[in-house]
Amino acid sequence: MDLLDLSIVDALARINFDSAGLVPVITQEVGTGRVLMLAWMDEAAFRSTVDTKRGTYFSRSRGRQWVKGETSGHEQKVVGLQLDCDGDAVLMFVEQTGPACHTGAHSCFDTGGIR
Amino acid sequence: MDLLDLSIVDALARINFDSAGLVPVITQEVGTGRVLMLAWMDEAAFRSTVDTKRGTYFSRSRGRQWVKGETSGHEQKVVGLQLDCDGDAVLMFVEQTGPACHTGAHSCFDTGGIR
């Protein structure tokens, strides 16, 4: 699977970053199909993700870019990226090392509270 | 699969609605595991979704609630709802009738532009 079959310039032109310069990203595990997390990217994080093929986001709470797994080792190898029909969201396919959630759960949606 | 195993009051208390009163919702098709769309709910749309078991959102462009399929017939039967670890996102499992995307594609992520 190619990561992108558009140029990154064309891809960035199609993304509708919000007023804070961010776009929501759905991270889905290949193989299992599980949705692991929802996070955000700014343009720099999107570029870094494409360039490095490692899941890279923008933390709204910390106000900075972060590479998933940079401290935990639970990194994401990115194998595909899609935009939705109006460029309002990104769907990212990854191979996840270890748990995706900081709680230690495989998915951030493993709350058990609502199912 | 129960739709909710928390009370709706407890669920709403855990959701961190943003400054516009909205939360992003990832809609995933049961069976195929495909991510169909990303959209938004306000509290009323979340309540309607739980009460009716039909995918109900808040349109940011139209500024009002909408029931998926209300005009197209391409409705979503909701079979499960999860919150993420910090209440910042909802994952909704649905049985989709017809295409999910207004373009006629099965998923809004069927752009073909980026894969």
gemmi code that builds the backbone of each chain (N, CA, C; Angstrom):
import gemmi

chains = {
    "A": [
        ("MET", (0.854, -1.195, 0.000), (0.000, 0.000, 0.000), (0.889, 1.245, 0.000)),
        ("ASP", (0.676, 2.118, -0.971), (1.403, 3.389, -0.946), (0.845, 4.265, 0.167)),
        ("LEU", (1.727, 5.022, 0.789), (1.282, 5.911, 1.856), (0.418, 7.019, 1.263)),
        ("LEU", (0.872, 7.588, 0.182), (0.184, 8.677, -0.505), (0.297, 8.439, -1.999)),
        ("ASP", (-0.777, 8.694, -2.758), (-0.581, 8.713, -4.203), (-0.888, 10.098, -4.778)),
        ("LEU", (-1.058, 11.049, -3.887), (-1.020, 12.463, -4.240), (0.304, 13.006, -3.742)),
        ("SER", (0.719, 14.125, -4.311), (1.866, 14.798, -3.704), (1.435, 15.354, -2.355)),
        ("ILE", (2.384, 15.538, -1.476), (2.034, 16.077, -0.166), (1.487, 17.498, -0.299)),
        ("VAL", (1.945, 18.225, -1.303), (1.420, 19.583, -1.533), (-0.067, 19.520, -1.875)),
        ("ASP", (-0.446, 18.603, -2.768), (-1.850, 18.457, -3.129), (-2.677, 17.968, -1.940)),
        ("ALA", (-2.094, 17.045, -1.181), (-2.805, 16.544, -0.005), (-3.061, 17.677, 0.984)),
        ("LEU", (-2.034, 18.456, 1.273), (-2.194, 19.555, 2.240), (-3.191, 20.593, 1.728)),
        ("ALA", (-3.236, 20.797, 0.419), (-4.184, 21.768, -0.144), (-5.630, 21.298, 0.037)),
        ("ARG", (-5.811, 19.982, 0.122), (-7.176, 19.444, 0.263), (-7.644, 19.374, 1.707)),
        ("ILE", (-6.718, 19.434, 2.649), (-7.114, 19.335, 4.056), (-7.650, 20.678, 4.542)),
        ("ASN", (-8.834, 20.634, 5.137), (-9.416, 21.839, 5.726), (-9.014, 21.924, 7.194)),
        ("PHE", (-7.850, 22.491, 7.441), (-7.437, 22.677, 8.831), (-8.401, 23.656, 9.494)),
        ("ASP", (-8.734, 23.415, 10.766), (-9.697, 24.272, 11.460), (-9.043, 25.592, 11.879)),
        ("SER", (-9.777, 26.395, 12.630), (-9.292, 27.740, 12.975), (-8.037, 27.687, 13.846)),
        ("ALA", (-7.807, 26.539, 14.480), (-6.585, 26.360, 15.267), (-5.466, 25.724, 14.435)),
        ("GLY", (-5.737, 25.487, 13.146), (-4.725, 24.881, 12.277), (-4.617, 23.380, 12.422)),
        ("LEU", (-5.686, 22.745, 12.905), (-5.643, 21.308, 13.190), (-6.709, 20.554, 12.396)),
        ("VAL", (-6.451, 19.261, 12.195), (-7.426, 18.367, 11.565), (-7.505, 17.095, 12.422)),
        ("PRO", (-8.712, 16.548, 12.632), (-8.821, 15.312, 13.405), (-8.333, 14.109, 12.601)),
        ("VAL", (-7.671, 13.205, 13.292), (-7.084, 12.013, 12.673), (-7.610, 10.770, 13.394)),
        ("ILE", (-8.206, 9.883, 12.635), (-8.655, 8.590, 13.146), (-7.555, 7.585, 12.859)),
        ("THR", (-7.075, 6.917, 13.886), (-6.003, 5.946, 13.701), (-6.582, 4.546, 13.818)),
        ("GLN", (-6.455, 3.783, 12.721), (-7.035, 2.444, 12.649), (-5.927, 1.420, 12.448)),
        ("GLU", (-6.011, 0.340, 13.188), (-5.001, -0.717, 13.111), (-5.269, -1.617, 11.911)),
        ("VAL", (-4.270, -1.799, 11.068), (-4.442, -2.738, 9.966), (-4.455, -4.152, 10.555)),
        ("GLY", (-5.101, -5.047, 9.857), (-5.185, -6.419, 10.365), (-6.424, -6.591, 11.213)),
        ("THR", (-6.454, -5.934, 12.366), (-7.628, -6.078, 13.236), (-8.772, -5.156, 12.826)),
        ("GLY", (-8.456, -4.026, 12.197), (-9.488, -3.055, 11.868), (-9.943, -2.214, 13.045)),
        ("ARG", (-9.278, -2.394, 14.180), (-9.717, -1.651, 15.377), (-9.351, -0.179, 15.287)),
        ("VAL", (-10.284, 0.666, 15.704), (-9.977, 2.081, 15.845), (-9.232, 2.240, 17.173)),
        ("LEU", (-8.028, 2.806, 17.087), (-7.167, 2.887, 18.269), (-7.313, 4.204, 19.023)),
        ("MET", (-7.470, 5.288, 18.293), (-7.491, 6.603, 18.933), (-7.987, 7.649, 17.945)),
        ("LEU", (-8.385, 8.775, 18.503), (-8.605, 9.979, 17.700), (-7.682, 11.047, 18.249)),
        ("ALA", (-6.903, 11.655, 17.357), (-5.988, 12.718, 17.794), (-5.961, 13.780, 16.695)),
        ("TRP", (-5.022, 14.691, 16.770), (-5.029, 15.857, 15.888), (-3.666, 16.039, 15.245)),
        ("MET", (-3.668, 16.580, 14.044), (-2.416, 16.966, 13.372), (-2.514, 18.416, 12.910)),
        ("ASP", (-1.393, 19.115, 12.995), (-1.257, 20.362, 12.250), (-0.484, 20.022, 10.962)),
        ("GLU", (-0.219, 21.025, 10.157), (0.440, 20.741, 8.884), (1.810, 20.095, 9.095)),
        ("ALA", (2.543, 20.581, 10.087), (3.887, 20.037, 10.331), (3.823, 18.576, 10.756)),
        ("ALA", (2.840, 18.232, 11.577), (2.715, 16.842, 12.025), (2.325, 15.939, 10.855)),
        ("PHE", (1.461, 16.448, 9.970), (1.098, 15.664, 8.789), (2.324, 15.426, 7.911)),
        ("ARG", (3.092, 16.494, 7.695), (4.320, 16.359, 6.905), (5.286, 15.356, 7.548)),
        ("SER", (5.457, 15.454, 8.861), (6.373, 14.538, 9.550), (5.907, 13.101, 9.434)),
        ("THR", (4.585, 12.901, 9.544), (4.039, 11.551, 9.423), (4.357, 10.968, 8.055)),
        ("VAL", (4.146, 11.771, 7.014), (4.418, 11.286, 5.656), (5.912, 11.035, 5.459)),
        ("ASP", (6.731, 11.942, 5.960), (8.176, 11.835, 5.742), (8.795, 10.659, 6.501)),
        ("THR", (8.324, 10.439, 7.732), (8.965, 9.439, 8.590), (8.215, 8.120, 8.636)),
        ("LYS", (6.918, 8.142, 8.171), (6.033, 6.971, 8.296), (5.887, 6.529, 9.751)),
        ("ARG", (6.000, 7.488, 10.657), (5.687, 7.230, 12.067), (4.562, 8.182, 12.477)),
        ("GLY", (3.573, 7.644, 13.183), (2.421, 8.448, 13.594), (2.869, 9.630, 14.440)),
        ("THR", (2.590, 10.828, 13.950), (3.049, 12.063, 14.574), (1.858, 13.017, 14.655)),
        ("TYR", (1.630, 13.564, 15.829), (0.426, 14.345, 16.079), (0.789, 15.714, 16.648)),
        ("PHE", (-0.255, 16.512, 16.859), (-0.092, 17.767, 17.587), (-0.928, 17.666, 18.850)),
        ("SER", (-0.270, 17.798, 19.990), (-0.976, 17.715, 21.272), (-1.608, 19.058, 21.587)),
        ("ARG", (-2.930, 19.067, 21.691), (-3.623, 20.314, 22.035), (-3.341, 20.713, 23.475)),
        ("SER", (-3.203, 19.725, 24.372), (-2.973, 20.065, 25.780), (-1.554, 20.551, 26.023)),
        ("ARG", (-0.595, 19.971, 25.303), (0.805, 20.370, 25.502), (1.247, 21.452, 24.519)),
        ("GLY", (0.443, 21.676, 23.494), (0.747, 22.731, 22.533), (1.982, 22.463, 21.696)),
        ("ARG", (2.252, 21.176, 21.435), (3.439, 20.856, 20.632), (3.250, 19.532, 19.902)),
        ("GLN", (4.101, 19.342, 18.908), (4.092, 18.089, 18.145), (4.609, 16.950, 19.016)),
        ("TRP", (4.065, 15.767, 18.815), (4.603, 14.591, 19.500), (4.569, 13.398, 18.563)),
        ("VAL", (5.620, 12.612, 18.675), (5.702, 11.369, 17.925), (5.172, 10.268, 18.838)),
        ("LYS", (4.147, 9.571, 18.363), (3.571, 8.492, 19.169), (4.661, 7.481, 19.498)),
        ("GLY", (4.832, 7.173, 20.789), (5.823, 6.197, 21.223), (7.175, 6.783, 21.525)),
        ("GLU", (7.312, 8.104, 21.426), (8.638, 8.715, 21.626), (9.165, 8.465, 23.043)),
        ("THR", (8.252, 8.371, 24.002), (8.693, 8.027, 25.361), (8.328, 6.583, 25.728)),
        ("SER", (7.161, 6.119, 25.286), (6.688, 4.785, 25.687), (7.259, 3.662, 24.838)),
        ("GLY", (7.728, 4.009, 23.643), (8.138, 2.962, 22.703), (6.973, 2.360, 21.931)),
        ("HIS", (5.758, 2.786, 22.248), (4.578, 2.216, 21.593), (4.273, 2.978, 20.301)),
        ("GLU", (5.176, 2.811, 19.362), (5.099, 3.622, 18.147), (4.144, 3.038, 17.118)),
        ("GLN", (3.863, 3.863, 16.130), (2.945, 3.493, 15.056), (3.658, 3.607, 13.719)),
        ("LYS", (3.760, 2.485, 13.032), (4.271, 2.500, 11.658), (3.092, 2.781, 10.726)),
        ("VAL", (3.182, 3.866, 9.985), (2.061, 4.300, 9.147), (2.151, 3.612, 7.791)),
        ("VAL", (1.054, 2.954, 7.407), (1.047, 2.240, 6.131), (0.049, 2.827, 5.134)),
        ("GLY", (-0.752, 3.787, 5.550), (-1.689, 4.413, 4.613), (-2.363, 5.620, 5.217)),
        ("LEU", (-2.733, 6.548, 4.363), (-3.438, 7.753, 4.776), (-4.546, 8.032, 3.777)),
        ("GLN", (-5.721, 8.380, 4.286), (-6.824, 8.798, 3.423), (-7.414, 10.087, 3.964)),
        ("LEU", (-7.973, 10.892, 3.062), (-8.771, 12.052, 3.461), (-10.242, 11.734, 3.234)),
        ("ASP", (-11.105, 12.391, 4.003), (-12.522, 12.190, 3.720), (-12.959, 13.097, 2.565)),
        ("CYS", (-14.235, 12.982, 2.202), (-14.744, 13.592, 0.964), (-14.557, 15.106, 0.926)),
        ("ASP", (-14.582, 15.735, 2.080), (-14.456, 17.188, 2.096), (-13.187, 17.683, 2.781)),
        ("GLY", (-12.248, 16.777, 3.031), (-10.953, 17.170, 3.599), (-11.012, 17.581, 5.063)),
        ("ASP", (-12.079, 17.155, 5.742), (-12.264, 17.543, 7.145), (-11.664, 16.557, 8.132)),
        ("ALA", (-11.191, 15.422, 7.660), (-10.670, 14.404, 8.568), (-9.667, 13.527, 7.826)),
        ("VAL", (-8.755, 12.948, 8.590), (-7.750, 12.033, 8.061), (-7.979, 10.656, 8.686)),
        ("LEU", (-7.879, 9.618, 7.865), (-7.905, 8.239, 8.356), (-6.518, 7.667, 8.129)),
        ("MET", (-5.895, 7.231, 9.223), (-4.510, 6.756, 9.159), (-4.460, 5.284, 9.553)),
        ("PHE", (-3.873, 4.475, 8.682), (-3.729, 3.036, 8.937), (-2.333, 2.775, 9.495)),
        ("VAL", (-2.275, 2.055, 10.604), (-0.988, 1.849, 11.264), (-0.791, 0.397, 11.682)),
        ("GLU", (0.483, 0.060, 11.858), (0.859, -1.140, 12.601), (1.305, -0.651, 13.975)),
        ("GLN", (0.572, -1.044, 15.003), (0.775, -0.523, 16.354), (1.699, -1.442, 17.142)),
        ("THR", (2.736, -0.861, 17.726), (3.592, -1.603, 18.651), (3.083, -1.391, 20.075)),
        ("GLY", (2.730, -2.470, 20.753), (2.235, -2.349, 22.127), (0.887, -1.663, 22.170)),
        ("PRO", (0.456, -1.260, 23.379), (-0.837, -0.598, 23.508), (-0.798, 0.805, 22.908)),
        ("ALA", (-1.930, 1.219, 22.325), (-2.002, 2.569, 21.753), (-2.344, 3.607, 22.817)),
        ("CYS", (-2.992, 3.164, 23.890), (-3.508, 4.135, 24.865), (-2.530, 4.309, 26.029)),
        ("HIS", (-2.455, 5.531, 26.549), (-1.561, 5.801, 27.677), (-2.019, 5.068, 28.938)),
        ("THR", (-3.265, 4.570, 28.946), (-3.758, 3.799, 30.096), (-3.220, 2.366, 30.081)),
        ("GLY", (-2.592, 1.973, 28.961), (-2.123, 0.596, 28.809), (-3.100, -0.277, 28.038)),
        ("ALA", (-4.263, 0.276, 27.733), (-5.238, -0.468, 26.927), (-4.791, -0.472, 25.463)),
        ("HIS", (-5.214, -1.505, 24.735), (-4.792, -1.585, 23.339), (-5.344, -0.423, 22.534)),
        ("SER", (-6.590, -0.065, 22.802), (-7.244, 1.061, 22.118), (-7.704, 2.079, 23.140)),
        ("CYS", (-7.684, 3.346, 22.772), (-8.222, 4.383, 23.661), (-9.723, 4.229, 23.848)),
        ("PHE", (-10.362, 3.417, 23.013), (-11.806, 3.207, 23.133), (-12.130, 1.968, 23.968)),
        ("ASP", (-11.130, 1.401, 24.635), (-11.330, 0.283, 25.543), (-11.781, 0.756, 26.919)),
        ("THR", (-12.762, 1.622, 26.993), (-13.148, 2.120, 28.309), (-13.948, 1.103, 29.091)),
        ("GLY", (-14.682, 0.286, 28.373), (-15.548, -0.643, 29.077), (-16.793, 0.023, 29.635)),
        ("GLY", (-16.759, 1.330, 29.696), (-17.897, 2.045, 30.276), (-19.078, 2.093, 29.335)),
        ("ILE", (-18.785, 2.298, 28.088), (-19.826, 2.358, 27.078), (-19.402, 1.422, 25.972)),
        ("ARG", (-20.292, 0.539, 25.601), (-19.882, -0.402, 24.567), (-21.049, -0.648, 23.636)),
    ],
    "B": [
        ("MET", (-25.115, -6.845, 21.651), (-24.303, -5.729, 22.162), (-25.226, -4.640, 22.721)),
        ("ASP", (-25.029, -4.283, 23.974), (-25.798, -3.168, 24.522), (-25.307, -1.865, 23.917)),
        ("LEU", (-26.230, -0.958, 23.722), (-25.841, 0.338, 23.169), (-25.014, 1.102, 24.189)),
        ("LEU", (-25.486, 1.093, 25.414), (-24.815, 1.783, 26.512), (-24.908, 0.891, 27.734)),
        ("ASP", (-23.852, 0.823, 28.548), (-24.028, 0.178, 29.842), (-23.761, 1.159, 30.982)),
        ("LEU", (-23.639, 2.420, 30.622), (-23.717, 3.518, 31.584), (-25.072, 4.185, 31.385)),
        ("SER", (-25.523, 4.896, 32.383), (-26.697, 5.734, 32.149), (-26.302, 6.849, 31.186)),
        ("ILE", (-27.259, 7.381, 30.486), (-26.950, 8.462, 29.559), (-26.444, 9.690, 30.323)),
        ("VAL", (-26.910, 9.870, 31.539), (-26.439, 11.001, 32.359), (-24.949, 10.840, 32.652)),
        ("ASP", (-24.539, 9.641, 33.034), (-23.119, 9.393, 33.309), (-22.286, 9.522, 32.031)),
        ("ALA", (-22.840, 9.025, 30.927), (-22.114, 9.130, 29.658), (-21.912, 10.601, 29.291)),
        ("LEU", (-22.959, 11.379, 29.372), (-22.849, 12.798, 29.009), (-21.886, 13.526, 29.935)),
        ("ALA", (-21.845, 13.124, 31.196), (-20.932, 13.773, 32.146), (-19.476, 13.484, 31.797)),
        ("ARG", (-19.242, 12.356, 31.122), (-17.865, 11.991, 30.776), (-17.394, 12.591, 29.454)),
        ("ILE", (-18.325, 13.038, 28.637), (-17.941, 13.600, 27.332), (-17.454, 15.033, 27.513)),
        ("ASN", (-16.285, 15.306, 26.974), (-15.752, 16.666, 26.991), (-16.166, 17.396, 25.716)),
        ("PHE", (-17.341, 17.969, 25.737), (-17.775, 18.749, 24.579), (-16.850, 19.963, 24.443)),
        ("ASP", (-16.541, 20.323, 23.197), (-15.614, 21.436, 22.961), (-16.309, 22.784, 23.188)),
        ("SER", (-15.601, 23.851, 22.887), (-16.141, 25.181, 23.187), (-17.407, 25.487, 22.383)),
        ("ALA", (-17.598, 24.749, 21.268), (-18.819, 24.902, 20.480), (-19.895, 23.917, 20.924)),
        ("GLY", (-19.604, 23.133, 21.975), (-20.590, 22.178, 22.471), (-20.646, 20.896, 21.667)),
        ("LEU", (-19.561, 20.579, 20.957), (-19.550, 19.426, 20.056), (-18.460, 18.425, 20.428)),
        ("VAL", (-18.676, 17.184, 20.027), (-17.666, 16.131, 20.191), (-17.552, 15.389, 18.859)),
        ("PRO", (-16.320, 15.040, 18.432), (-16.195, 14.285, 17.180), (-16.623, 12.829, 17.359)),
        ("VAL", (-17.262, 12.319, 16.318), (-17.801, 10.957, 16.339), (-17.240, 10.188, 15.147)),
        ("ILE", (-16.596, 9.064, 15.430), (-16.108, 8.158, 14.391), (-17.178, 7.094, 14.179)),
        ("THR", (-17.633, 6.946, 12.952), (-18.674, 5.962, 12.669), (-18.050, 4.782, 11.947)),
        ("GLN", (-18.144, 3.608, 12.580), (-17.505, 2.404, 12.049), (-18.582, 1.369, 11.752)),
        ("GLU", (-18.454, 0.732, 10.602), (-19.428, -0.280, 10.192), (-19.120, -1.618, 10.851)),
        ("VAL", (-20.106, -2.195, 11.519), (-19.900, -3.532, 12.073), (-19.839, -4.523, 10.913)),
        ("GLY", (-19.166, -5.613, 11.131), (-19.037, -6.604, 10.050), (-17.802, -6.325, 9.230)),
        ("THR", (-17.790, -5.233, 8.511), (-16.627, -4.925, 7.673), (-15.511, -4.241, 8.456)),
        ("GLY", (-15.856, -3.541, 9.544), (-14.858, -2.777, 10.287), (-14.443, -1.487, 9.604)),
        ("ARG", (-15.102, -1.151, 8.502), (-14.705, 0.063, 7.777), (-15.126, 1.329, 8.516)),
        ("VAL", (-14.228, 2.301, 8.539), (-14.587, 3.623, 9.044), (-15.352, 4.332, 7.935)),
        ("LEU", (-16.566, 4.755, 8.237), (-17.445, 5.331, 7.213), (-17.353, 6.845, 7.147)),
        ("MET", (-17.199, 7.493, 8.295), (-17.233, 8.956, 8.320), (-16.780, 9.467, 9.673)),
        ("LEU", (-16.427, 10.725, 9.697), (-16.254, 11.445, 10.953), (-17.214, 12.621, 10.931)),
        ("ALA", (-18.014, 12.731, 11.994), (-18.959, 13.840, 12.081), (-19.022, 14.300, 13.544)),
        ("TRP", (-19.990, 15.108, 13.871), (-20.017, 15.745, 15.193), (-21.378, 15.565, 15.838)),
        ("MET", (-21.388, 15.505, 17.150), (-22.644, 15.511, 17.916), (-22.595, 16.600, 18.970)),
        ("ASP", (-23.741, 17.225, 19.194), (-23.920, 17.993, 20.419), (-24.656, 17.088, 21.414)),
        ("GLU", (-24.953, 17.610, 22.584), (-25.594, 16.763, 23.588), (-26.939, 16.233, 23.092)),
        ("ALA", (-27.697, 17.090, 22.434), (-29.027, 16.668, 21.956), (-28.917, 15.560, 20.917)),
        ("ALA", (-27.925, 15.644, 20.034), (-27.749, 14.610, 19.011), (-27.318, 13.296, 19.654)),
        ("PHE", (-26.462, 13.380, 20.683), (-26.067, 12.162, 21.394), (-27.287, 11.515, 22.052)),
        ("ARG", (-28.086, 12.345, 22.718), (-29.302, 11.822, 23.359), (-30.237, 11.191, 22.329)),
        ("SER", (-30.408, 11.852, 21.192), (-31.306, 11.316, 20.154), (-30.790, 10.001, 19.610)),
        ("THR", (-29.457, 9.919, 19.435), (-28.864, 8.680, 18.943), (-29.144, 7.524, 19.891)),
        ("VAL", (-28.964, 7.775, 21.187), (-29.207, 6.725, 22.182), (-30.689, 6.362, 22.234)),
        ("ASP", (-31.544, 7.366, 22.197), (-32.983, 7.125, 22.333), (-33.568, 6.400, 21.118)),
        ("THR", (-33.098, 6.763, 19.923), (-33.712, 6.237, 18.696), (-32.906, 5.115, 18.060)),
        ("LYS", (-31.624, 4.969, 18.488), (-30.691, 4.016, 17.858), (-30.536, 4.282, 16.362)),
        ("ARG", (-30.689, 5.534, 15.977), (-30.383, 5.959, 14.609), (-29.308, 7.026, 14.685)),
        ("GLY", (-28.303, 6.911, 13.820), (-27.183, 7.847, 13.818), (-27.675, 9.270, 13.599)),
        ("THR", (-27.434, 10.118, 14.586), (-27.939, 11.501, 14.583), (-26.793, 12.423, 14.949)),
        ("TYR", (-26.581, 13.433, 14.155), (-25.409, 14.296, 14.286), (-25.822, 15.760, 14.394)),
        ("PHE", (-24.812, 16.609, 14.571), (-25.025, 18.054, 14.490), (-24.204, 18.558, 13.321)),
        ("SER", (-24.863, 19.168, 12.354), (-24.164, 19.701, 11.186), (-23.584, 21.065, 11.514)),
        ("ARG", (-22.261, 21.163, 11.429), (-21.623, 22.452, 11.699), (-21.934, 23.448, 10.582)),
        ("SER", (-22.056, 22.966, 9.335), (-22.302, 23.892, 8.222), (-23.747, 24.394, 8.223)),
        ("ARG", (-24.678, 23.502, 8.592), (-26.085, 23.899, 8.578), (-26.565, 24.412, 9.939)),
        ("GLY", (-25.740, 24.176, 10.959), (-26.088, 24.677, 12.289), (-27.305, 24.016, 12.904)),
        ("ARG", (-27.529, 22.738, 12.544), (-28.685, 22.051, 13.132), (-28.443, 20.546, 13.177)),
        ("GLN", (-29.270, 19.893, 13.983), (-29.216, 18.439, 14.094), (-29.698, 17.801, 12.801)),
        ("TRP", (-29.109, 16.663, 12.448), (-29.611, 15.907, 11.305), (-29.533, 14.428, 11.597)),
        ("VAL", (-30.560, 13.728, 11.128), (-30.594, 12.275, 11.235), (-30.031, 11.725, 9.940)),
        ("LYS", (-28.979, 10.944, 10.057), (-28.371, 10.357, 8.860), (-29.423, 9.562, 8.097)),
        ("GLY", (-29.592, 9.871, 6.822), (-30.552, 9.155, 5.988), (-31.933, 9.775, 5.963)),
        ("GLU", (-32.120, 10.907, 6.652), (-33.471, 11.488, 6.733), (-33.993, 11.889, 5.352)),
        ("THR", (-33.081, 12.255, 4.450), (-33.531, 12.558, 3.089), (-33.122, 11.455, 2.107)),
        ("SER", (-31.935, 10.871, 2.297), (-31.408, 9.882, 1.342), (-31.936, 8.477, 1.585)),
        ("GLY", (-32.413, 8.221, 2.791), (-32.778, 6.856, 3.158), (-31.592, 6.013, 3.587)),
        ("HIS", (-30.393, 6.574, 3.521), (-29.182, 5.821, 3.854), (-28.896, 5.922, 5.345)),
        ("GLU", (-29.776, 5.322, 6.114), (-29.727, 5.495, 7.565), (-28.738, 4.546, 8.233)),
        ("GLN", (-28.476, 4.845, 9.484), (-27.526, 4.066, 10.284), (-28.231, 3.539, 11.519)),
        ("LYS", (-28.294, 2.219, 11.637), (-28.795, 1.599, 12.866), (-27.619, 1.477, 13.837)),
        ("VAL", (-27.745, 2.101, 14.965), (-26.637, 2.155, 15.921), (-26.683, 0.927, 16.829)),
        ("VAL", (-25.559, 0.202, 16.892), (-25.521, -1.001, 17.709), (-24.538, -0.891, 18.864)),
        ("GLY", (-23.765, 0.183, 18.926), (-22.854, 0.348, 20.051), (-22.226, 1.721, 20.062)),
        ("LEU", (-21.884, 2.176, 21.258), (-21.230, 3.475, 21.435), (-20.122, 3.314, 22.462)),
        ("GLN", (-18.968, 3.885, 22.183), (-17.867, 3.901, 23.151), (-17.320, 5.316, 23.250)),
        ("LEU", (-16.788, 5.651, 24.412), (-16.039, 6.894, 24.578), (-14.566, 6.563, 24.646)),
        ("ASP", (-13.718, 7.516, 24.278), (-12.288, 7.251, 24.448), (-11.874, 7.562, 25.892)),
        ("CYS", (-10.591, 7.338, 26.170), (-10.102, 7.346, 27.543), (-10.327, 8.676, 28.260)),
        ("ASP", (-10.339, 9.757, 27.522), (-10.511, 11.064, 28.160), (-11.806, 11.768, 27.750)),
        ("GLY", (-12.717, 11.023, 27.123), (-14.024, 11.601, 26.789), (-13.992, 12.619, 25.671)),
        ("ASP", (-12.922, 12.603, 24.883), (-12.772, 13.586, 23.808), (-13.340, 13.133, 22.472)),
        ("ALA", (-13.766, 11.884, 22.377), (-14.257, 11.357, 21.103), (-15.219, 10.208, 21.365)),
        ("VAL", (-16.117, 9.999, 20.422), (-17.089, 8.908, 20.473), (-16.817, 7.974, 19.300)),
        ("LEU", (-16.876, 6.676, 19.561), (-16.814, 5.669, 18.497), (-18.177, 5.006, 18.426)),
        ("MET", (-18.794, 5.086, 17.259), (-20.159, 4.586, 17.089), (-20.154, 3.452, 16.078)),
        ("PHE", (-20.701, 2.301, 16.482), (-20.793, 1.139, 15.600), (-22.186, 1.105, 14.979)),
        ("VAL", (-22.227, 0.962, 13.656), (-23.520, 1.031, 12.965), (-23.661, -0.075, 11.935)),
        ("GLU", (-24.921, -0.354, 11.603), (-25.271, -1.092, 10.393), (-25.746, -0.048, 9.392)),
        ("GLN", (-25.019, 0.088, 8.309), (-25.245, 1.159, 7.334), (-26.154, 0.665, 6.207)),
        ("THR", (-27.204, 1.403, 5.932), (-28.047, 1.135, 4.764), (-27.564, 1.980, 3.598)),
        ("GLY", (-27.158, 1.335, 2.499), (-26.687, 2.076, 1.324), (-25.370, 2.753, 1.613)),
        ("PRO", (-24.963, 3.664, 0.729), (-23.684, 4.362, 0.921), (-23.768, 5.350, 2.086)),
        ("ALA", (-22.656, 5.488, 2.804), (-22.624, 6.440, 3.913), (-22.338, 7.854, 3.432)),
        ("CYS", (-21.667, 7.972, 2.283), (-21.199, 9.298, 1.852), (-22.189, 9.938, 0.883)),
        ("HIS", (-22.313, 11.251, 0.977), (-23.223, 11.978, 0.079), (-22.751, 11.911, -1.378)),
        ("THR", (-21.496, 11.509, -1.588), (-20.984, 11.352, -2.952), (-21.469, 10.054, -3.593)),
        ("GLY", (-22.066, 9.175, -2.792), (-22.482, 7.864, -3.275), (-21.481, 6.766, -2.973)),
        ("ALA", (-20.339, 7.166, -2.422), (-19.334, 6.173, -2.035), (-19.773, 5.493, -0.733)),
        ("HIS", (-19.307, 4.268, -0.555), (-19.713, 3.550, 0.652), (-19.192, 4.242, 1.905)),
        ("SER", (-17.948, 4.724, 1.850), (-17.337, 5.440, 2.965), (-16.915, 6.822, 2.518)),
        ("CYS", (-16.987, 7.783, 3.410), (-16.487, 9.132, 3.090), (-14.982, 9.133, 2.865)),
        ("PHE", (-14.312, 8.052, 3.243), (-12.868, 7.958, 3.056), (-12.501, 7.248, 1.764)),
        ("ASP", (-13.489, 7.015, 0.909), (-13.245, 6.439, -0.415), (-12.806, 7.496, -1.414)),
        ("THR", (-11.868, 8.329, -1.077), (-11.499, 9.393, -2.002), (-10.680, 8.870, -3.157)),
        ("GLY", (-9.904, 7.839, -2.910), (-9.006, 7.355, -3.931), (-7.792, 8.253, -4.113)),
        ("GLY", (-7.860, 9.432, -3.571), (-6.767, 10.387, -3.753), (-5.582, 10.048, -2.882)),
        ("ILE", (-5.884, 9.642, -1.678), (-4.832, 9.275, -0.749), (-5.220, 7.931, -0.179)),
        ("ARG", (-4.338, 7.004, -0.219), (-4.685, 5.673, 0.271), (-3.494, 5.074, 0.984)),
    ],
}
model = gemmi.Model(1)
for chain_id, residues in chains.items():
    chain = gemmi.Chain(chain_id)
    for i, (resn, *xyz) in enumerate(residues, 1):
        res = gemmi.Residue()
        res.name, res.seqid = resn, gemmi.SeqId(i, " ")
        for name, pos in zip(("N", "CA", "C"), xyz):
            atom = gemmi.Atom()
            atom.name, atom.element = name, gemmi.Element(name[0])
            atom.pos, atom.b_iso = gemmi.Position(*pos), 0.0
            res.add_atom(atom)
        chain.add_residue(res)
    model.add_chain(chain)
structure = gemmi.Structure()
structure.add_model(model)
structure.setup_entities()
